[in-house]
Amino acid sequence: MNQENGYVLSVNISKKRAEKKHNVQEAYLKADYGIETDAHSGSWHRQVSLLSLSSFKKMQALGAAVEYGDFAENITIAGIDVSSLPLGTRIRIGEALLEVTQIGKECHNKGCPIKQQVGTCVMPLEGIFTRVLESGRVQSGDKVIVLEGKGENYKWEKTIGN
């Protein structure tokens, strides 16, 4: 049974960590690895990052001129507040199945351009990280379905950072 439904606004990648990502419209998510062409892929718990449209709207209301990928998120989602999903939640995005492994993160750069513009940033509190359980293609417009049930219990806890 589904709890929530949303859809993909953008699929974003970058060649280096700690930089803005650019929208590629679609990508292949590889199980236990992430997006093959993205700097954050690999065998770890933060393979694919997600951020909600509501987070963008908060920052825009503060005066930030932001576009999808500016927070270094891999997938931008509408219709679901991803930061409210508990650790272990499984999410079907397009053909891929992901599992929430971390909520929030410490910023790479305390003086990032977004924080310099408006004095704050949403990614440390509202961005989430997932690992890929089942491979598949994800593209803009795909459905996002939050599935009932939780996966493993993770040692990673909600991180609060600036």
TITOR-608829 format. One record per residue: residue number from 1; residue in three letters; x, y, z of N, C-alpha, C, O in turn. Coordinates in nm, 3 decimals. Example, Ala and Ser with C-alpha at 12.3 -4.5 7.8 and 13.67 -1.06 7.14 Angstrom:
<1; 'ALA'; <1.319; -0.569; 0.780>; <1.230; -0.450; 0.780>; <1.320; -0.330; 0.780>; <1.424; -0.332; 0.846>>
<2; 'SER'; <1.285; -0.225; 0.708>; <1.367; -0.106; 0.714>; <1.290; 0.003; 0.787>; <1.341; 0.114; 0.804>>
//
This chain:
<1; 'MET'; <0.084; -0.118; 0.000>; <0.000; 0.000; 0.000>; <0.089; 0.125; 0.000>; <0.192; 0.127; 0.068>>
<2; 'ASN'; <0.052; 0.225; -0.074>; <0.131; 0.347; -0.085>; <0.091; 0.447; 0.022>; <-0.027; 0.463; 0.053>>
<3; 'GLN'; <0.191; 0.515; 0.077>; <0.165; 0.621; 0.173>; <0.152; 0.755; 0.103>; <0.059; 0.832; 0.129>>
<4; 'GLU'; <0.246; 0.783; 0.014>; <0.250; 0.913; -0.052>; <0.294; 0.894; -0.196>; <0.360; 0.796; -0.230>>
<5; 'ASN'; <0.257; 0.988; -0.280>; <0.300; 0.988; -0.419>; <0.347; 1.127; -0.458>; <0.295; 1.228; -0.410>>
<6; 'GLY'; <0.445; 1.131; -0.544>; <0.496; 1.257; -0.596>; <0.550; 1.231; -0.736>; <0.517; 1.130; -0.798>>
<7; 'TYR'; <0.633; 1.323; -0.785>; <0.694; 1.302; -0.916>; <0.828; 1.373; -0.923>; <0.856; 1.465; -0.846>>
<8; 'VAL'; <0.911; 1.328; -1.015>; <1.045; 1.380; -1.033>; <1.040; 1.509; -1.114>; <0.982; 1.513; -1.222>>
<9; 'LEU'; <1.101; 1.615; -1.060>; <1.113; 1.741; -1.131>; <1.241; 1.747; -1.213>; <1.242; 1.798; -1.325>>
<10; 'SER'; <1.351; 1.695; -1.157>; <1.478; 1.695; -1.228>; <1.569; 1.585; -1.176>; <1.558; 1.540; -1.062>>
<11; 'VAL'; <1.660; 1.543; -1.264>; <1.763; 1.444; -1.231>; <1.896; 1.515; -1.256>; <1.923; 1.560; -1.367>>
<12; 'ASN'; <1.978; 1.525; -1.152>; <2.097; 1.610; -1.156>; <2.224; 1.533; -1.124>; <2.225; 1.443; -1.040>>
<13; 'ILE'; <2.333; 1.569; -1.193>; <2.462; 1.507; -1.167>; <2.572; 1.613; -1.166>; <2.553; 1.725; -1.214>>
<14; 'SER'; <2.686; 1.576; -1.111>; <2.807; 1.658; -1.119>; <2.927; 1.564; -1.127>; <2.920; 1.449; -1.086>>
<15; 'LYS'; <3.037; 1.617; -1.182>; <3.158; 1.537; -1.194>; <3.241; 1.539; -1.067>; <3.321; 1.449; -1.043>>
<16; 'LYS'; <3.223; 1.645; -0.984>; <3.299; 1.659; -0.860>; <3.204; 1.677; -0.743>; <3.094; 1.729; -0.759>>
<17; 'ARG'; <3.247; 1.632; -0.626>; <3.169; 1.653; -0.504>; <3.176; 1.799; -0.463>; <3.266; 1.872; -0.504>>
<18; 'ALA'; <3.080; 1.840; -0.383>; <3.074; 1.975; -0.326>; <3.055; 2.083; -0.432>; <3.099; 2.197; -0.415>>
<19; 'GLU'; <2.989; 2.047; -0.543>; <2.957; 2.149; -0.643>; <2.813; 2.132; -0.688>; <2.752; 2.027; -0.671>>
<20; 'LYS'; <2.759; 2.239; -0.746>; <2.623; 2.233; -0.799>; <2.615; 2.122; -0.904>; <2.713; 2.091; -0.971>>
<21; 'LYS'; <2.497; 2.064; -0.915>; <2.474; 1.961; -1.017>; <2.394; 2.023; -1.131>; <2.328; 2.125; -1.114>>
<22; 'HIS'; <2.399; 1.960; -1.248>; <2.321; 2.008; -1.362>; <2.219; 1.902; -1.402>; <2.242; 1.782; -1.389>>
<23; 'ASN'; <2.106; 1.950; -1.451>; <1.994; 1.864; -1.488>; <2.025; 1.788; -1.616>; <2.056; 1.848; -1.719>>
<24; 'VAL'; <2.016; 1.655; -1.609>; <2.038; 1.569; -1.725>; <1.909; 1.500; -1.771>; <1.911; 1.418; -1.862>>
<25; 'GLN'; <1.797; 1.534; -1.707>; <1.663; 1.483; -1.738>; <1.642; 1.336; -1.704>; <1.532; 1.298; -1.663>>
<26; 'GLU'; <1.744; 1.251; -1.720>; <1.729; 1.110; -1.685>; <1.865; 1.049; -1.656>; <1.968; 1.098; -1.701>>
<27; 'ALA'; <1.863; 0.941; -1.578>; <1.986; 0.871; -1.544>; <1.952; 0.727; -1.509>; <1.838; 0.693; -1.477>>
<28; 'TYR'; <2.054; 0.644; -1.514>; <2.042; 0.504; -1.473>; <2.097; 0.492; -1.332>; <2.212; 0.528; -1.307>>
<29; 'LEU'; <2.015; 0.442; -1.240>; <2.057; 0.419; -1.102>; <2.094; 0.273; -1.088>; <2.012; 0.184; -1.109>>
<30; 'LYS'; <2.219; 0.248; -1.052>; <2.272; 0.112; -1.041>; <2.267; 0.066; -0.896>; <2.309; 0.139; -0.805>>
<31; 'ALA'; <2.215; -0.055; -0.874>; <2.203; -0.110; -0.739>; <2.339; -0.110; -0.668>; <2.441; -0.143; -0.728>>
<32; 'ASP'; <2.336; -0.072; -0.541>; <2.455; -0.068; -0.455>; <2.564; 0.023; -0.509>; <2.681; 0.005; -0.475>>
<33; 'TYR'; <2.527; 0.121; -0.593>; <2.628; 0.211; -0.649>; <2.578; 0.355; -0.665>; <2.648; 0.448; -0.626>>
<34; 'GLY'; <2.460; 0.374; -0.722>; <2.408; 0.508; -0.746>; <2.404; 0.543; -0.893>; <2.394; 0.454; -0.978>>
<35; 'ILE'; <2.412; 0.672; -0.923>; <2.413; 0.718; -1.062>; <2.556; 0.707; -1.113>; <2.646; 0.774; -1.062>>
<36; 'GLU'; <2.576; 0.624; -1.213>; <2.712; 0.593; -1.258>; <2.793; 0.716; -1.297>; <2.915; 0.716; -1.279>>
<37; 'THR'; <2.730; 0.818; -1.349>; <2.801; 0.937; -1.398>; <2.809; 1.049; -1.294>; <2.848; 1.161; -1.328>>
<38; 'ASP'; <2.773; 1.021; -1.168>; <2.774; 1.124; -1.065>; <2.889; 1.104; -0.966>; <2.928; 0.991; -0.936>>
<39; 'ALA'; <2.942; 1.214; -0.917>; <3.056; 1.212; -0.825>; <3.025; 1.141; -0.693>; <3.117; 1.094; -0.627>>
<40; 'HIS'; <2.898; 1.133; -0.653>; <2.864; 1.071; -0.525>; <2.836; 0.922; -0.534>; <2.803; 0.859; -0.433>>
<41; 'SER'; <2.850; 0.864; -0.652>; <2.824; 0.721; -0.664>; <2.934; 0.643; -0.593>; <3.044; 0.694; -0.571>>
<42; 'GLY'; <2.903; 0.520; -0.558>; <3.001; 0.435; -0.492>; <2.934; 0.343; -0.393>; <2.812; 0.346; -0.374>>
<43; 'SER'; <3.014; 0.262; -0.329>; <2.964; 0.163; -0.235>; <2.961; 0.225; -0.094>; <3.047; 0.197; -0.011>>
<44; 'TRP'; <2.860; 0.309; -0.070>; <2.841; 0.372; 0.060>; <2.696; 0.407; 0.079>; <2.614; 0.376; -0.007>>
<45; 'HIS'; <2.661; 0.470; 0.189>; <2.521; 0.494; 0.223>; <2.462; 0.619; 0.161>; <2.341; 0.640; 0.172>>
<46; 'ARG'; <2.541; 0.705; 0.097>; <2.490; 0.829; 0.039>; <2.503; 0.826; -0.113>; <2.567; 0.914; -0.172>>
<47; 'GLN'; <2.443; 0.727; -0.177>; <2.457; 0.708; -0.322>; <2.376; 0.808; -0.403>; <2.422; 0.856; -0.506>>
<48; 'VAL'; <2.254; 0.840; -0.358>; <2.165; 0.930; -0.431>; <2.099; 1.024; -0.330>; <2.042; 0.979; -0.231>>
<49; 'SER'; <2.106; 1.155; -0.357>; <2.046; 1.253; -0.268>; <1.916; 1.306; -0.327>; <1.901; 1.318; -0.449>>
<50; 'LEU'; <1.821; 1.339; -0.239>; <1.689; 1.388; -0.279>; <1.657; 1.516; -0.203>; <1.695; 1.533; -0.088>>
<51; 'LEU'; <1.585; 1.606; -0.270>; <1.537; 1.728; -0.207>; <1.399; 1.760; -0.263>; <1.372; 1.738; -0.381>>
<52; 'SER'; <1.311; 1.810; -0.178>; <1.173; 1.840; -0.216>; <1.157; 1.981; -0.273>; <1.234; 2.071; -0.240>>
<53; 'LEU'; <1.058; 1.997; -0.358>; <1.022; 2.127; -0.412>; <0.991; 2.225; -0.299>; <1.023; 2.343; -0.310>>
<54; 'SER'; <0.928; 2.178; -0.193>; <0.894; 2.266; -0.081>; <1.019; 2.330; -0.021>; <1.013; 2.443; 0.028>>
<55; 'SER'; <1.131; 2.260; -0.024>; <1.257; 2.317; 0.026>; <1.304; 2.431; -0.065>; <1.353; 2.534; -0.016>>
<56; 'PHE'; <1.289; 2.413; -0.196>; <1.324; 2.520; -0.290>; <1.237; 2.643; -0.266>; <1.286; 2.756; -0.266>>
<57; 'LYS'; <1.108; 2.620; -0.245>; <1.017; 2.732; -0.223>; <1.052; 2.810; -0.096>; <1.039; 2.932; -0.093>>
<58; 'LYS'; <1.096; 2.739; 0.008>; <1.139; 2.807; 0.131>; <1.255; 2.901; 0.102>; <1.257; 3.016; 0.147>>
<59; 'MET'; <1.353; 2.850; 0.027>; <1.472; 2.930; -0.003>; <1.438; 3.046; -0.096>; <1.492; 3.155; -0.081>>
<60; 'GLN'; <1.351; 3.023; -0.192>; <1.310; 3.131; -0.283>; <1.235; 3.240; -0.207>; <1.249; 3.358; -0.238>>
<61; 'ALA'; <1.155; 3.201; -0.108>; <1.083; 3.298; -0.026>; <1.178; 3.386; 0.054>; <1.145; 3.499; 0.090>>
<62; 'LEU'; <1.298; 3.334; 0.082>; <1.400; 3.411; 0.153>; <1.483; 3.498; 0.058>; <1.568; 3.575; 0.101>>
<63; 'GLY'; <1.456; 3.482; -0.072>; <1.526; 3.564; -0.171>; <1.638; 3.493; -0.245>; <1.709; 3.557; -0.323>>
<64; 'ALA'; <1.656; 3.365; -0.223>; <1.761; 3.290; -0.293>; <1.722; 3.265; -0.438>; <1.610; 3.222; -0.465>>
<65; 'ALA'; <1.812; 3.291; -0.528>; <1.791; 3.261; -0.670>; <1.849; 3.122; -0.695>; <1.967; 3.108; -0.727>>
<66; 'VAL'; <1.765; 3.018; -0.680>; <1.813; 2.881; -0.689>; <1.739; 2.803; -0.798>; <1.622; 2.829; -0.827>>
<67; 'GLU'; <1.811; 2.709; -0.856>; <1.756; 2.619; -0.958>; <1.779; 2.475; -0.911>; <1.859; 2.451; -0.822>>
<68; 'TYR'; <1.708; 2.382; -0.973>; <1.726; 2.241; -0.939>; <1.872; 2.204; -0.961>; <1.932; 2.237; -1.063>>
<69; 'GLY'; <1.929; 2.134; -0.864>; <2.069; 2.094; -0.869>; <2.161; 2.187; -0.792>; <2.274; 2.149; -0.761>>
<70; 'ASP'; <2.116; 2.308; -0.759>; <2.200; 2.405; -0.688>; <2.237; 2.360; -0.547>; <2.337; 2.405; -0.492>>
<71; 'PHE'; <2.156; 2.272; -0.488>; <2.187; 2.221; -0.354>; <2.266; 2.090; -0.361>; <2.286; 2.023; -0.260>>
<72; 'ALA'; <2.311; 2.055; -0.482>; <2.386; 1.932; -0.509>; <2.300; 1.807; -0.490>; <2.352; 1.699; -0.463>>
<73; 'GLU'; <2.169; 1.823; -0.503>; <2.080; 1.706; -0.494>; <2.074; 1.635; -0.628>; <2.078; 1.698; -0.734>>
<74; 'ASN'; <2.065; 1.502; -0.623>; <2.055; 1.423; -0.746>; <1.915; 1.426; -0.805>; <1.899; 1.434; -0.927>>
<75; 'ILE'; <1.814; 1.419; -0.719>; <1.677; 1.414; -0.768>; <1.594; 1.515; -0.690>; <1.592; 1.515; -0.567>>
<76; 'THR'; <1.526; 1.602; -0.766>; <1.437; 1.701; -0.707>; <1.294; 1.648; -0.723>; <1.254; 1.607; -0.832>>
<77; 'ILE'; <1.218; 1.650; -0.613>; <1.087; 1.585; -0.609>; <0.977; 1.682; -0.570>; <0.996; 1.765; -0.481>>
<78; 'ALA'; <0.862; 1.672; -0.636>; <0.742; 1.748; -0.600>; <0.640; 1.653; -0.540>; <0.635; 1.535; -0.576>>
<79; 'GLY'; <0.558; 1.705; -0.448>; <0.447; 1.628; -0.396>; <0.475; 1.548; -0.270>; <0.383; 1.491; -0.211>>
<80; 'ILE'; <0.601; 1.542; -0.228>; <0.639; 1.468; -0.107>; <0.743; 1.551; -0.032>; <0.836; 1.605; -0.092>>
<81; 'ASP'; <0.728; 1.560; 0.100>; <0.830; 1.622; 0.183>; <0.927; 1.511; 0.223>; <0.904; 1.439; 0.321>>
<82; 'VAL'; <1.035; 1.497; 0.147>; <1.126; 1.385; 0.171>; <1.194; 1.391; 0.307>; <1.233; 1.288; 0.361>>
<83; 'SER'; <1.210; 1.511; 0.363>; <1.277; 1.522; 0.493>; <1.197; 1.460; 0.607>; <1.251; 1.435; 0.715>>
<84; 'SER'; <1.069; 1.434; 0.584>; <0.985; 1.373; 0.687>; <0.987; 1.220; 0.682>; <0.927; 1.156; 0.768>>
<85; 'LEU'; <1.055; 1.162; 0.584>; <1.058; 1.017; 0.572>; <1.158; 0.957; 0.671>; <1.272; 1.003; 0.678>>
<86; 'PRO'; <1.117; 0.857; 0.747>; <1.209; 0.795; 0.844>; <1.320; 0.716; 0.776>; <1.305; 0.671; 0.662>>
<87; 'LEU'; <1.430; 0.699; 0.847>; <1.537; 0.612; 0.799>; <1.480; 0.474; 0.770>; <1.395; 0.424; 0.844>>
<88; 'GLY'; <1.528; 0.412; 0.663>; <1.481; 0.279; 0.625>; <1.362; 0.279; 0.533>; <1.325; 0.174; 0.480>>
<89; 'THR'; <1.298; 0.396; 0.511>; <1.184; 0.403; 0.420>; <1.228; 0.369; 0.279>; <1.334; 0.413; 0.234>>
<90; 'ARG'; <1.149; 0.291; 0.211>; <1.178; 0.255; 0.072>; <1.094; 0.341; -0.021>; <0.976; 0.366; 0.003>>
<91; 'ILE'; <1.159; 0.384; -0.130>; <1.096; 0.476; -0.225>; <1.115; 0.421; -0.366>; <1.227; 0.392; -0.406>>
<92; 'ARG'; <1.006; 0.407; -0.440>; <1.013; 0.368; -0.580>; <1.015; 0.497; -0.662>; <0.921; 0.577; -0.656>>
<93; 'ILE'; <1.122; 0.516; -0.737>; <1.135; 0.633; -0.824>; <1.159; 0.581; -0.965>; <1.263; 0.523; -0.993>>
<94; 'GLY'; <1.061; 0.602; -1.053>; <1.072; 0.545; -1.187>; <1.087; 0.394; -1.175>; <1.005; 0.328; -1.111>>
<95; 'GLU'; <1.192; 0.338; -1.236>; <1.216; 0.194; -1.231>; <1.298; 0.152; -1.109>; <1.305; 0.033; -1.078>>
<96; 'ALA'; <1.360; 0.247; -1.040>; <1.454; 0.216; -0.933>; <1.387; 0.211; -0.796>; <1.285; 0.276; -0.773>>
<97; 'LEU'; <1.446; 0.133; -0.706>; <1.401; 0.126; -0.567>; <1.515; 0.176; -0.479>; <1.628; 0.127; -0.488>>
<98; 'LEU'; <1.484; 0.275; -0.393>; <1.584; 0.334; -0.305>; <1.541; 0.318; -0.160>; <1.424; 0.295; -0.130>>
<99; 'GLU'; <1.638; 0.332; -0.069>; <1.611; 0.324; 0.074>; <1.679; 0.442; 0.143>; <1.796; 0.469; 0.120>>
<100; 'VAL'; <1.603; 0.511; 0.229>; <1.655; 0.627; 0.301>; <1.759; 0.581; 0.404>; <1.732; 0.495; 0.487>>
<101; 'THR'; <1.879; 0.641; 0.395>; <1.989; 0.604; 0.485>; <2.036; 0.720; 0.573>; <2.100; 0.697; 0.676>>
<102; 'GLN'; <2.006; 0.843; 0.534>; <2.050; 0.958; 0.613>; <1.958; 1.076; 0.584>; <1.914; 1.096; 0.470>>
<103; 'ILE'; <1.930; 1.154; 0.687>; <1.851; 1.275; 0.673>; <1.939; 1.393; 0.712>; <1.989; 1.399; 0.824>>
<104; 'GLY'; <1.956; 1.485; 0.619>; <2.041; 1.600; 0.645>; <2.189; 1.565; 0.635>; <2.228; 1.449; 0.626>>
<105; 'LYS'; <2.272; 1.672; 0.638>; <2.417; 1.651; 0.631>; <2.488; 1.779; 0.674>; <2.429; 1.887; 0.677>>
<106; 'GLU'; <2.612; 1.764; 0.707>; <2.695; 1.880; 0.736>; <2.733; 1.943; 0.603>; <2.770; 1.872; 0.510>>
<107; 'CYS'; <2.726; 2.075; 0.592>; <2.763; 2.142; 0.468>; <2.912; 2.123; 0.440>; <2.994; 2.121; 0.531>>
<108; 'HIS'; <2.946; 2.110; 0.311>; <3.086; 2.102; 0.270>; <3.157; 2.233; 0.296>; <3.273; 2.236; 0.338>>
<109; 'ASN'; <3.086; 2.342; 0.271>; <3.148; 2.474; 0.276>; <3.056; 2.566; 0.354>; <2.947; 2.600; 0.307>>
<110; 'LYS'; <3.098; 2.606; 0.471>; <3.013; 2.690; 0.558>; <2.973; 2.822; 0.492>; <2.873; 2.882; 0.530>>
<111; 'GLY'; <3.051; 2.867; 0.396>; <3.019; 2.992; 0.328>; <2.971; 2.970; 0.186>; <3.008; 3.045; 0.096>>
<112; 'CYS'; <2.889; 2.867; 0.165>; <2.841; 2.837; 0.029>; <2.764; 2.956; -0.028>; <2.710; 3.037; 0.048>>
<113; 'PRO'; <2.759; 2.968; -0.160>; <2.692; 3.083; -0.222>; <2.546; 3.102; -0.178>; <2.501; 3.215; -0.163>>
<114; 'ILE'; <2.474; 2.992; -0.157>; <2.333; 3.004; -0.116>; <2.326; 3.063; 0.025>; <2.247; 3.154; 0.050>>
<115; 'LYS'; <2.406; 3.011; 0.116>; <2.405; 3.063; 0.253>; <2.451; 3.209; 0.255>; <2.402; 3.288; 0.335>>
<116; 'GLN'; <2.545; 3.244; 0.169>; <2.591; 3.382; 0.162>; <2.479; 3.475; 0.112>; <2.469; 3.590; 0.156>>
<117; 'GLN'; <2.395; 3.424; 0.020>; <2.284; 3.505; -0.033>; <2.180; 3.537; 0.073>; <2.138; 3.652; 0.088>>
<118; 'VAL'; <2.139; 3.433; 0.149>; <2.023; 3.450; 0.237>; <2.047; 3.413; 0.383>; <1.956; 3.426; 0.464>>
<119; 'GLY'; <2.167; 3.369; 0.417>; <2.199; 3.341; 0.556>; <2.168; 3.201; 0.605>; <2.194; 3.170; 0.722>>
<120; 'THR'; <2.113; 3.117; 0.520>; <2.080; 2.980; 0.560>; <2.076; 2.890; 0.437>; <2.086; 2.937; 0.324>>
<121; 'CYS'; <2.062; 2.761; 0.460>; <2.052; 2.662; 0.352>; <1.967; 2.545; 0.401>; <1.974; 2.508; 0.518>>
<122; 'VAL'; <1.886; 2.487; 0.312>; <1.796; 2.380; 0.353>; <1.857; 2.240; 0.345>; <1.811; 2.149; 0.414>>
<123; 'MET'; <1.959; 2.221; 0.263>; <2.012; 2.086; 0.243>; <2.060; 2.020; 0.373>; <2.037; 1.901; 0.392>>
<124; 'PRO'; <2.125; 2.093; 0.465>; <2.170; 2.027; 0.588>; <2.056; 1.971; 0.673>; <2.078; 1.878; 0.751>>
<125; 'LEU'; <1.937; 2.026; 0.659>; <1.824; 1.981; 0.741>; <1.720; 1.902; 0.663>; <1.657; 1.812; 0.718>>
<126; 'GLU'; <1.701; 1.933; 0.535>; <1.590; 1.877; 0.460>; <1.629; 1.785; 0.344>; <1.543; 1.716; 0.289>>
<127; 'GLY'; <1.754; 1.782; 0.309>; <1.798; 1.689; 0.205>; <1.811; 1.550; 0.265>; <1.845; 1.535; 0.382>>
<128; 'ILE'; <1.783; 1.448; 0.185>; <1.800; 1.311; 0.235>; <1.891; 1.233; 0.141>; <1.913; 1.271; 0.026>>
<129; 'PHE'; <1.943; 1.124; 0.194>; <2.034; 1.040; 0.118>; <1.981; 0.897; 0.117>; <1.921; 0.850; 0.214>>
<130; 'THR'; <2.005; 0.831; 0.005>; <1.953; 0.696; -0.014>; <2.060; 0.606; -0.075>; <2.159; 0.652; -0.130>>
<131; 'ARG'; <2.035; 0.476; -0.062>; <2.114; 0.380; -0.136>; <2.019; 0.312; -0.234>; <1.899; 0.303; -0.209>>
<132; 'VAL'; <2.073; 0.265; -0.346>; <1.992; 0.203; -0.450>; <1.981; 0.053; -0.423>; <2.082; -0.018; -0.418>>
<133; 'LEU'; <1.858; 0.006; -0.404>; <1.833; -0.137; -0.380>; <1.810; -0.213; -0.510>; <1.856; -0.326; -0.525>>
<134; 'GLU'; <1.738; -0.150; -0.604>; <1.709; -0.211; -0.734>; <1.742; -0.112; -0.843>; <1.699; 0.003; -0.839>>
<135; 'SER'; <1.820; -0.157; -0.941>; <1.860; -0.071; -1.053>; <1.740; -0.030; -1.138>; <1.637; -0.097; -1.139>>
<136; 'GLY'; <1.755; 0.082; -1.208>; <1.651; 0.125; -1.301>; <1.673; 0.267; -1.348>; <1.751; 0.343; -1.290>>
<137; 'ARG'; <1.603; 0.301; -1.455>; <1.611; 0.434; -1.513>; <1.514; 0.526; -1.440>; <1.402; 0.487; -1.406>>
<138; 'VAL'; <1.559; 0.649; -1.417>; <1.476; 0.753; -1.355>; <1.484; 0.876; -1.445>; <1.591; 0.914; -1.491>>
<139; 'GLN'; <1.368; 0.937; -1.470>; <1.366; 1.056; -1.555>; <1.265; 1.157; -1.503>; <1.175; 1.124; -1.426>>
<140; 'SER'; <1.282; 1.280; -1.547>; <1.188; 1.387; -1.510>; <1.047; 1.343; -1.545>; <1.023; 1.290; -1.654>>
<141; 'GLY'; <0.954; 1.366; -1.454>; <0.814; 1.328; -1.475>; <0.777; 1.193; -1.416>; <0.659; 1.162; -1.402>>
<142; 'ASP'; <0.877; 1.110; -1.383>; <0.848; 0.978; -1.325>; <0.775; 0.991; -1.192>; <0.793; 1.088; -1.119>>
<143; 'LYS'; <0.692; 0.891; -1.162>; <0.624; 0.885; -1.033>; <0.725; 0.853; -0.923>; <0.823; 0.782; -0.944>>
<144; 'VAL'; <0.698; 0.908; -0.805>; <0.772; 0.877; -0.684>; <0.671; 0.820; -0.586>; <0.573; 0.886; -0.552>>
<145; 'ILE'; <0.694; 0.698; -0.542>; <0.600; 0.631; -0.453>; <0.673; 0.591; -0.325>; <0.771; 0.518; -0.328>>
<146; 'VAL'; <0.623; 0.641; -0.213>; <0.677; 0.602; -0.083>; <0.608; 0.473; -0.044>; <0.485; 0.468; -0.032>>
<147; 'LEU'; <0.687; 0.369; -0.024>; <0.633; 0.237; 0.007>; <0.625; 0.217; 0.158>; <0.706; 0.272; 0.233>>
<148; 'GLU'; <0.529; 0.139; 0.201>; <0.519; 0.107; 0.343>; <0.627; 0.008; 0.378>; <0.676; -0.066; 0.293>>
<149; 'GLY'; <0.663; 0.007; 0.503>; <0.765; -0.085; 0.549>; <0.900; -0.016; 0.553>; <0.923; 0.082; 0.482>>
<150; 'LYS'; <0.986; -0.068; 0.635>; <1.118; -0.009; 0.652>; <1.222; -0.117; 0.630>; <1.196; -0.236; 0.650>>
<151; 'GLY'; <1.337; -0.074; 0.588>; <1.448; -0.165; 0.566>; <1.528; -0.182; 0.693>; <1.473; -0.182; 0.803>>
<152; 'GLU'; <1.657; -0.197; 0.677>; <1.748; -0.218; 0.790>; <1.748; -0.095; 0.881>; <1.712; 0.015; 0.839>>
<153; 'ASN'; <1.790; -0.116; 1.004>; <1.810; -0.003; 1.095>; <1.951; 0.048; 1.071>; <2.047; -0.029; 1.078>>
<154; 'TYR'; <1.963; 0.176; 1.044>; <2.092; 0.235; 1.013>; <2.150; 0.307; 1.132>; <2.077; 0.359; 1.216>>
<155; 'LYS'; <2.281; 0.309; 1.140>; <2.351; 0.381; 1.246>; <2.352; 0.531; 1.219>; <2.378; 0.609; 1.311>>
<156; 'TRP'; <2.325; 0.573; 1.096>; <2.328; 0.715; 1.063>; <2.204; 0.782; 1.119>; <2.092; 0.733; 1.101>>
<157; 'GLU'; <2.225; 0.891; 1.186>; <2.115; 0.964; 1.248>; <2.094; 1.096; 1.177>; <2.178; 1.139; 1.098>>
<158; 'LYS'; <1.984; 1.158; 1.206>; <1.957; 1.290; 1.146>; <2.070; 1.384; 1.185>; <2.103; 1.401; 1.303>>
<159; 'THR'; <2.128; 1.444; 1.086>; <2.240; 1.535; 1.107>; <2.190; 1.677; 1.103>; <2.117; 1.715; 1.011>>
<160; 'ILE'; <2.227; 1.755; 1.199>; <2.190; 1.896; 1.200>; <2.320; 1.974; 1.181>; <2.412; 1.964; 1.262>>
<161; 'GLY'; <2.326; 2.051; 1.075>; <2.447; 2.129; 1.048>; <2.409; 2.262; 0.984>; <2.294; 2.284; 0.947>>
<162; 'ASN'; <2.505; 2.347; 0.973>; <2.480; 2.478; 0.910>; <2.542; 2.484; 0.774>; <2.532; 2.586; 0.705>>
//
